[in-house]
Amino acid sequence: MITPLSLAEANLSELIQIPYLKRKEAEQIIAYRTQKGQISIAILSELFPESPNKIARLKLYLY
């Protein structure tokens, strides 16, 4: 069973445990969240526009 992580609260070590997310991508998520103060699943499409399938897979692990 997959326990989804909060995209707004997950730390780097939690994010890199997601099979479809590379460390550099996890760092991008945290940098965006730190800079903007918030993040959502919809923002992931903007961060990773070349990977629509990745976003669909990440939705299984993040909320």
C-alpha positions as CSV (number, residue, x, y, z in Angstrom):
1,M,0.0,0.0,0.0
2,I,1.3,3.4,-0.9
3,T,1.0,6.2,1.7
4,P,0.9,9.5,-0.2
5,L,3.1,12.3,1.0
6,S,2.1,15.9,1.3
7,L,3.8,17.8,-1.5
8,A,3.8,20.9,0.7
9,E,5.5,19.2,3.6
10,A,7.7,16.3,2.3
11,N,11.4,16.8,2.8
12,L,14.2,15.9,0.4
13,S,14.8,12.4,1.9
14,E,11.1,11.5,1.6
15,L,10.8,12.8,-2.0
16,I,13.8,10.9,-3.3
17,Q,12.2,7.7,-2.0
18,I,9.6,8.1,-4.7
19,P,10.5,5.7,-7.5
20,Y,9.8,8.1,-10.4
21,L,11.5,11.1,-8.9
22,K,15.2,11.8,-9.3
23,R,17.2,13.7,-6.6
24,K,17.6,16.8,-8.9
25,E,13.8,16.9,-9.5
26,A,13.1,16.6,-5.7
27,E,15.5,19.5,-5.2
28,Q,13.6,21.5,-7.8
29,I,10.3,20.9,-6.0
30,I,11.8,22.0,-2.6
31,A,13.4,25.0,-4.2
32,Y,10.1,26.1,-5.8
33,R,8.2,25.5,-2.6
34,T,10.8,27.5,-0.6
35,Q,10.8,30.4,-3.1
36,K,7.0,30.6,-3.7
37,G,5.8,29.4,-0.2
38,Q,3.5,26.9,-1.7
39,I,3.2,24.1,-4.3
40,S,0.6,21.9,-5.8
41,I,0.4,18.9,-8.1
42,A,-0.6,21.3,-10.9
43,I,2.7,23.1,-10.5
44,L,4.6,19.9,-11.2
45,S,3.3,20.1,-14.8
46,E,5.1,23.4,-15.1
47,L,8.3,22.1,-13.4
48,F,8.4,19.0,-15.6
49,P,6.6,19.9,-18.9
50,E,8.5,17.3,-20.8
51,S,7.2,14.4,-18.6
52,P,3.4,14.2,-18.6
53,N,3.5,10.5,-17.8
54,K,5.8,11.2,-14.8
55,I,3.2,13.6,-13.4
56,A,0.5,11.0,-13.6
57,R,2.7,8.5,-11.7
58,L,3.8,11.0,-9.1
59,K,0.1,11.7,-8.3
60,L,0.1,8.1,-6.8
61,Y,2.7,9.2,-4.2
62,L,1.9,12.8,-3.5
63,Y,-1.1,14.9,-2.6
